[in-house]
């Protein structure tokens, strides 16, 4: 298995900087042991004008079988002979992707202490893979790499036998990619798409493969037109894992830009003089209203469900009365950003012990979320399809059952006050619905009645006498008889949620 990575440079920015980014010196040939064989890194050329790094993986097919990794497509064993006579030592596949992650780990993460500005900037790259199995042919190669910013995507079919052209082409292609991309982005794309094109994983696909896919696909996979095919093939068509990844990717845009994009609309105001006081962003007003409601409820252990990038968790952490804060989100990228925002790796022991970030879907019950004083669903419900709301309702109000639940959601009636929002449009592209005050009140009262809560409503933001506030807040509180709710009602609500 073989691939090369080339770049060009100038005397001021020599191409040999590639060695710093890959953390492999151009003047050395290095070898590394992997679970599948020996990986060699060397530089066929290294000058200020042009530098090429090569990765060669020597695979032992016999050792591959003996270690129990000689799995065929979909994880099923190949025929006995095929385990020993195959293309694995020669064609790029998931084995090469695993070797890349081991040998170029820092480069995949975009880390380079020596040249952080070079690691974060696009480079003129040329990547070549001489033998790449492509189930779907050159057309699929173009569909996968074409939308990712490459200026040249070449997939030349390799003939079965050059001496007998009448035999036609094999399923292998010679891949050439050229363009200006960050090195980390290019490596992550290869890490995901090499096994996707081969349509096979040569090791057991465990649940942690979803996290690997989301990390490597951060920034490009959620918007890729072929993300369903990529997700399915990468996870060896394991339906449960594919569904989990699809749900995460569907909500990535929420985690990345909910507060940012919504608040561009939410904070639309007429032009004012520089001397006038700037309006408080609606996102900040929401957080203030939530904090006040939590303090009024006497909550100290709080769940932030759908925490996104951790803005509310950060605000909660500043108030010492909140002794335990748990942020839950389906997006690993959002949780990573939240961790950086909170500087969890720098917090003292006492502070870090107050906060926990967890990955999880809000439409599934989670026993770890039980027993908390309060839960917050801030600008979350409108990002779910309406048929999925009963599942979220049961997971929060029926299973977790905190003493207080706070839910905020946009008031669609107020949208007419946004001058920059076209008529009939919702405030965010991922909103599946936006409710009027009457619709939100009707839903909240039904939820409260089904699960033994009372509910009160409060405005968030400037309240217009005609259309109400921009955001509506519902405060759910358990009633004295909540623990005495008949068991048959609990079972009924659970069955309704599962059916939804």
Secondary structure, 3 states (H helix, E strand, C coil): CEEEEEEECCCCCCCCHHHHHHCCCCCCCEEEEECCEEEEEEEEEECCCEEEEEEEEEECHHHHHHCCCCECHHHCECCHHHHHCCCCCCCECHHHHHHHHHHCHHHHCCCCCCCHHHHCCCEEEEEEEEEEECCCHHHHHHHHHHHHCCCEEEEEEEECCCCCHHHCEEEEEEEEEEEEECHHHHHHHHHHHHHHHHCCCCCCCCCHHHHHHHHHCCCCCCCCCCHHHHHHHHCCCCHHHHHHHHHHHHCHHHHHHHHHHHHHHHCCCCCCCCCCCCCCCHHHHHHHHHHHHHHHCCCCEEEEECCCCCHHHHHHHCCCCCCEEEEEECCHHHHHHHHHHHCCCCCCHHHHCCEEEEECCCCCCCHHHCCCCEEEEECCHHHCCHHHHHHHHHHHHHHHCCCEEEEEEEEHHHHHHCCCCCCCCCCCCCCCCCECHHHHHHHHHHHHHHHCEEEEEEEECCCECCCECCEEEEEEEECCCHHHCCHHHHHHHHHHHHHC
